[in-house]
């Protein structure tokens, strides 16, 4: 009944997601800046090692989601590369200068991804009129929206998420994401009626050596998805009787 999508930025994270019983991977890089398009090498390696569906984040840079024509070109090329490398779907988003979903860009992105799964990412949480934005994405053929309900976390946005699930009425999947853990996922599922959930289940991994210096912009630890955390989240979603 429920689906867990794990946001993975490394091969180890993708393997942990599979081992823990997750159902889908969102593959990306740059978790510290909200996620960026991963390398083609990472996608190819994960595709060889993991049998789960892989959705690749298509985000060419950090920062806002109002892109130039040149950046759109990069995104379209990345979609083609991901398709050829075996990705099952892509995760995209683009806003216009007023912060609304950029219909023209999204039509081109959706057309290039034709035949692949298509998710709209959390740029959705920045739009000024969320109800209208959802209807546009339905009309454009998106299969799901990743959202915290325009709140700092999905649990804080649970009332808006419930409204979105009701508005969607099965025409598109509302997938809560943002701050989801074993501590709140059951209550979130009950409050929203959502059946798909997005989380990274991540933990810091320190460097195996002792760094002799601290360099600006160069951290010595990174994030990995934790298999035990994913298992605990899945356990909390199961019926209690």
C-alpha positions as CSV (number, residue, x, y, z in Angstrom):
1,X,0.0,0.0,0.0
2,X,2.8,2.4,0.9
3,X,5.8,3.4,-1.1
4,X,9.1,4.7,0.2
5,X,11.4,6.7,-2.1
6,X,14.9,7.2,-0.8
7,X,16.9,10.3,-1.8
8,X,20.4,8.8,-2.5
9,X,23.5,10.8,-3.4
10,X,26.0,7.9,-3.4
11,X,26.2,4.3,-4.6
12,X,26.4,3.2,-0.9
13,X,23.2,5.0,-0.2
14,X,21.4,3.4,-3.1
15,X,22.6,0.0,-2.0
16,X,21.4,0.7,1.5
17,X,18.0,1.7,0.2
18,X,17.6,-1.5,-1.7
19,X,18.8,-3.7,1.2
20,X,16.4,-2.0,3.6
21,X,13.3,-2.7,1.4
22,X,12.8,0.8,-0.2
23,X,10.7,0.9,-3.3
24,X,12.3,3.7,-5.4
25,X,15.4,5.8,-5.5
26,X,15.7,9.5,-6.3
27,X,19.3,9.8,-7.4
28,X,21.1,13.1,-7.0
29,X,24.2,14.9,-5.7
30,X,24.8,17.9,-3.6
31,X,22.4,17.2,-0.7
32,X,23.9,20.1,1.2
33,X,22.4,22.5,-1.4
34,X,19.0,20.7,-1.8
35,X,20.2,18.3,-4.5
36,X,21.7,18.6,-8.0
37,X,21.9,16.4,-11.0
38,X,24.3,13.4,-10.3
39,X,27.1,12.4,-12.5
40,X,26.5,10.0,-15.4
41,X,29.0,7.6,-13.8
42,X,27.1,7.4,-10.6
43,X,23.8,6.7,-12.5
44,X,25.5,4.0,-14.5
45,X,27.0,2.4,-11.4
46,X,23.7,2.5,-9.5
47,X,21.9,1.1,-12.5
48,X,24.2,-1.9,-12.6
49,X,24.0,-2.6,-8.9
50,X,20.4,-1.8,-8.0
51,X,17.2,-3.2,-9.4
52,X,14.9,-0.6,-7.9
53,X,13.3,2.1,-10.1
54,X,15.7,5.1,-10.4
55,X,14.4,8.6,-10.8
56,X,17.2,11.2,-11.4
57,X,17.0,14.7,-10.2
58,X,17.5,17.2,-13.0
59,X,18.7,20.4,-11.4
60,X,21.6,22.1,-13.2
61,X,22.8,24.4,-10.3
62,X,22.0,25.4,-6.8
63,X,19.8,28.4,-6.0
64,X,16.5,29.5,-7.4
65,X,14.4,27.6,-10.0
66,X,14.1,30.4,-12.6
67,X,16.3,29.1,-15.4
68,X,17.8,30.6,-18.5
69,X,17.3,29.1,-22.0
70,X,20.9,27.8,-21.7
71,X,20.1,26.1,-18.4
72,X,17.0,24.6,-19.9
73,X,19.2,23.2,-22.7
74,X,21.4,21.5,-20.1
75,X,18.4,20.0,-18.4
76,X,17.0,18.6,-21.7
77,X,20.4,17.1,-22.5
78,X,20.6,15.5,-19.0
79,X,17.2,13.9,-19.5
80,X,18.4,12.3,-22.7
81,X,21.6,11.1,-21.1
82,X,19.6,9.6,-18.1
83,X,17.2,7.8,-20.4
84,X,20.1,6.2,-22.3
85,X,21.8,5.2,-19.0
86,X,18.7,3.3,-17.9
87,X,16.9,5.8,-15.6
88,X,13.2,5.0,-15.1
89,X,12.2,8.6,-14.5
90,X,13.3,12.1,-13.8
91,X,12.5,14.7,-11.2
92,X,12.3,18.2,-12.6
93,X,11.0,21.7,-11.8
94,X,11.1,25.2,-13.2
95,X,9.5,28.5,-12.2
96,X,8.9,31.7,-14.1
97,X,9.8,35.2,-12.9
98,X,6.6,35.3,-10.8
99,X,7.4,32.1,-9.1
100,X,4.7,30.1,-10.9
101,X,5.4,26.8,-12.7
102,X,7.0,27.7,-16.0
103,X,4.5,26.1,-18.4
104,X,6.6,26.5,-21.6
105,X,9.7,25.0,-20.0
106,X,7.8,22.2,-18.3
107,X,6.1,21.2,-21.6
108,X,9.6,20.8,-23.2
109,X,10.9,18.9,-20.2
110,X,7.9,16.6,-20.1
111,X,8.1,16.0,-23.9
112,X,11.8,15.1,-23.7
113,X,11.0,12.7,-20.8
114,X,8.1,11.1,-22.7
115,X,7.8,7.5,-21.7
116,X,9.7,8.0,-18.5
117,X,8.3,8.6,-15.0
118,X,7.9,12.3,-14.2
119,X,8.0,14.0,-10.8
120,X,7.9,17.7,-10.0
121,X,10.3,18.5,-7.1
122,X,10.0,20.9,-4.2
123,X,10.1,24.0,-6.2
124,X,6.3,23.4,-5.9
125,X,6.6,24.6,-2.3
126,X,7.6,28.1,-3.5
127,X,4.7,28.7,-5.9
128,X,2.2,31.6,-4.9
129,X,-1.0,29.7,-5.7
130,X,-0.6,26.0,-4.9
131,X,-4.0,24.9,-6.1
132,X,-3.5,26.3,-9.6
133,X,0.0,24.9,-9.8
134,X,-1.3,21.4,-9.1
135,X,-3.9,21.6,-11.8
136,X,-1.2,22.8,-14.3
137,X,1.0,19.8,-13.4
138,X,-1.9,17.4,-13.8
139,X,-2.6,18.9,-17.3
140,X,1.1,18.5,-18.3
141,X,1.1,14.8,-17.4
142,X,3.2,14.7,-14.2
143,X,2.7,11.6,-12.2
144,X,3.6,13.0,-8.8
145,X,4.6,16.1,-6.8
146,X,7.2,16.1,-4.1
147,X,6.1,18.6,-1.4
148,X,6.1,19.5,2.2
149,X,2.8,21.4,1.9
150,X,4.7,24.7,1.7
151,X,5.9,24.2,5.3
152,X,9.4,23.7,6.8
153,X,8.7,20.0,7.2
154,X,6.0,17.7,5.8
155,X,4.6,17.1,9.3
156,X,4.2,20.8,9.8
157,X,2.5,21.0,6.4
158,X,0.2,18.0,7.0
159,X,-3.1,19.9,6.8
160,X,-2.1,21.5,3.5
161,X,-0.9,18.1,2.3
162,X,-4.3,16.6,3.1
163,X,-6.0,19.3,1.1
164,X,-3.6,18.5,-1.9
165,X,-4.4,14.8,-1.7
166,X,-8.1,15.6,-1.7
167,X,-7.7,18.0,-4.7
168,X,-5.6,15.5,-6.6
169,X,-8.3,12.8,-6.2
170,X,-6.1,10.2,-7.8
171,X,-5.2,12.2,-10.8
172,X,-1.6,12.8,-9.5
173,X,0.3,11.4,-6.5
174,X,1.1,13.8,-3.7
175,X,4.3,12.6,-2.1
176,X,5.2,14.3,1.2
177,X,8.9,15.0,1.8
178,X,10.9,17.0,4.2
179,X,11.9,16.0,7.7
180,X,10.2,12.6,7.6
181,X,11.5,10.0,10.1
182,X,10.4,7.0,12.0
183,X,9.1,9.3,14.7
184,X,6.5,11.0,12.5
185,X,5.7,9.0,9.4
186,X,2.8,7.0,10.8
187,X,1.1,10.2,12.1
188,X,1.9,11.9,8.8
189,X,0.3,9.1,6.8
190,X,-2.8,9.1,9.0
191,X,-3.1,12.9,8.8
192,X,-2.7,13.3,5.1
193,X,-3.9,10.1,3.4
194,X,-0.7,10.0,1.4
195,X,0.7,6.7,0.3
196,X,4.1,7.7,-1.0
197,X,6.8,9.2,1.1
198,X,10.2,10.7,0.3
199,X,13.1,10.8,2.7
200,X,16.9,10.5,2.8
201,X,17.2,8.6,6.1
202,X,20.7,10.0,6.2
203,X,23.5,10.0,8.7
204,X,26.9,11.8,8.7
205,X,29.9,9.7,7.7
206,X,33.2,11.2,9.0
207,X,36.5,11.0,7.2
208,X,38.6,7.9,8.2
209,X,41.6,10.1,8.8
210,X,42.3,13.1,11.1
211,X,42.4,16.3,9.0
212,X,45.3,18.5,9.7
213,X,43.6,21.7,8.6
214,X,40.1,23.1,7.9
215,X,39.6,24.4,4.4
216,X,36.8,26.9,3.5
217,X,34.0,25.1,1.6
218,X,35.6,21.7,1.9
219,X,34.0,19.5,4.6
220,X,35.5,16.2,5.8
221,X,32.2,14.4,6.2
222,X,29.4,13.4,4.0
223,X,25.9,12.0,4.1
224,X,24.9,8.4,3.6
225,X,21.4,6.8,3.8
226,X,21.2,4.5,6.8
227,X,19.6,1.1,6.1
228,X,18.5,0.6,9.7
229,X,16.7,4.0,9.7
230,X,14.9,3.0,6.5
231,X,13.8,-0.3,8.0
232,X,12.5,1.5,11.1
233,X,10.5,3.9,9.0
234,X,9.0,1.1,7.0
235,X,8.2,-0.8,10.2
236,X,6.3,2.2,11.6
237,X,4.1,2.3,8.5
238,X,2.9,-1.3,9.0
239,X,-0.5,-2.0,10.5
240,X,-0.4,-2.4,14.3
241,X,-3.0,-5.2,14.6
